[in-house]
């Protein structure tokens, strides 16, 4: 009986750790992406750049990043709401260096329509790709459609 109880306890603890690990695998990148998006929402473009991954900073200059994101966010206005559509974890992404990635998809509504005339809605899909770097999830790419 004692052996069975020990086995049951080990299985229960193992199951709890597996669930906790799976939850952390999606919650941590989602939380990191959300915090980074809040920097954009509050116009803290320089800080969003600084907190991006080395890969992010290598792909675009700070000045260019600030200019592009400011133009877009000025046009669409303030965020009204943002919902997580899904999160996926990937060992590798096409066109990106090898690494551990998480891709977080959001459906977002802004106060105004997009500057792109083909977009007549104020709802968009934001995609934040994060890279595990130095023990943290850091933004590698940001896309909004």
C-alpha positions as a printed Julia matrix, in Angstrom:
145×3 Matrix{Float64}:
   0.0    0.0     0.0
   2.82   2.36    0.92
   4.53   1.68   -2.44
   1.29   2.33   -4.34
   0.77   5.59   -2.46
   4.33   6.7    -3.28
   3.77   5.86   -6.95
   0.47   7.75   -6.96
   2.11  10.76   -5.3
   4.96  10.7    -7.84
   2.47  10.51  -10.71
   0.39  13.37   -9.29
   3.44  15.57   -8.76
   4.65  14.7   -12.27
   1.27  15.6   -13.75
   1.16  18.91  -11.85
   4.67  19.79  -13.03
   3.78  18.91  -16.64
   0.65  21.1   -16.51
   2.6   23.92  -14.84
   5.34  23.64  -17.45
   2.82  23.7   -20.33
   1.03  26.69  -18.79
   4.33  28.54  -18.28
   5.31  27.81  -21.89
   2.31  29.82  -23.12
   1.81  32.31  -20.27
   5.39  33.57  -20.12
   5.71  34.55  -23.79
   2.17  35.93  -23.8
   2.94  38.06  -20.76
   6.21  39.27  -22.29
   4.49  40.13  -25.57
   1.67  41.91  -23.74
   4.09  44.04  -21.71
   5.98  44.95  -24.86
   2.78  45.87  -26.71
   1.83  48.13  -23.8
   5.02  50.09  -24.48
   3.77  50.69  -28.02
   0.28  51.53  -26.74
   1.77  54.22  -24.49
   4.06  55.69  -27.16
   7.24  54.33  -25.55
   8.79  53.39  -28.87
  12.43  53.88  -27.83
  11.89  51.63  -24.82
  10.15  48.99  -26.98
  13.21  49.05  -29.25
  15.63  48.75  -26.34
  13.69  45.83  -24.88
  13.59  43.95  -28.19
  15.95  41.06  -28.87
  19.38  41.57  -30.4
  17.91  40.1   -33.58
  15.12  42.73  -33.56
  17.62  45.55  -33.11
  19.9   44.15  -35.84
  17.06  44.17  -38.38
  16.0   47.81  -37.99
  17.57  50.97  -36.65
  16.05  52.66  -33.62
  15.25  55.78  -35.62
  13.52  53.8   -38.37
  11.58  51.71  -35.83
  10.36  54.76  -33.94
   9.34  56.52  -37.14
   7.44  53.58  -38.63
   5.59  52.62  -35.47
   4.74  56.23  -34.64
   3.24  56.84  -38.09
   1.1   53.71  -37.88
  -0.04  54.19  -34.29
  -0.8   57.87  -34.87
  -3.0   56.84  -37.81
  -4.92  54.03  -36.06
  -5.24  55.78  -32.71
  -5.38  54.31  -29.26
  -5.91  50.63  -28.62
  -9.54  49.85  -27.75
  -9.07  46.16  -26.98
  -6.71  43.28  -27.71
  -7.43  39.55  -27.42
  -5.01  36.63  -27.67
  -5.94  34.4   -30.6
  -3.25  31.81  -30.02
   0.3   31.01  -29.0
   2.68  28.57  -30.6
   6.16  27.5   -29.56
   8.67  26.62  -32.23
  12.23  25.36  -32.17
  13.01  27.12  -35.43
  11.35  29.67  -37.7
  11.92  29.94  -41.43
  14.21  32.81  -42.27
  15.32  33.24  -38.66
  18.41  32.01  -36.84
  18.09  28.77  -34.87
  16.56  29.33  -31.46
  13.53  28.87  -29.27
  10.62  31.01  -30.49
   7.06  31.73  -29.4
   4.55  33.36  -31.73
   1.62  35.19  -30.14
  -1.32  36.22  -32.33
  -3.75  38.93  -31.25
  -6.95  40.37  -32.66
  -6.86  44.07  -31.87
  -9.21  47.01  -32.26
  -7.92  50.55  -32.54
  -9.84  53.82  -32.4
  -9.4   54.65  -36.12
  -8.97  52.86  -39.45
  -5.53  52.01  -40.79
  -3.62  54.42  -43.06
  -3.56  51.69  -45.73
  -6.66  52.37  -47.84
  -7.17  48.65  -48.41
  -7.95  48.39  -44.69
 -11.27  49.95  -43.87
 -11.68  48.36  -40.46
 -10.25  49.38  -37.15
  -9.64  45.72  -36.26
  -6.24  44.21  -37.0
  -4.23  41.1   -36.38
  -1.0   41.66  -34.49
   1.7   39.01  -34.44
   4.52  39.18  -31.92
   7.35  36.71  -32.39
   9.51  36.26  -29.33
  12.95  34.72  -29.01
  14.27  33.11  -25.83
  17.38  35.21  -25.18
  19.5   35.35  -22.03
  16.75  33.78  -19.91
  13.97  36.09  -21.13
  11.38  36.16  -23.9
  12.31  39.14  -26.09
  10.54  40.42  -29.19
  12.19  39.32  -32.43
   9.51  40.59  -34.86
   6.27  42.54  -34.79
   3.71  42.54  -37.56
   0.3   44.14  -37.82
  -2.21  43.58  -40.61
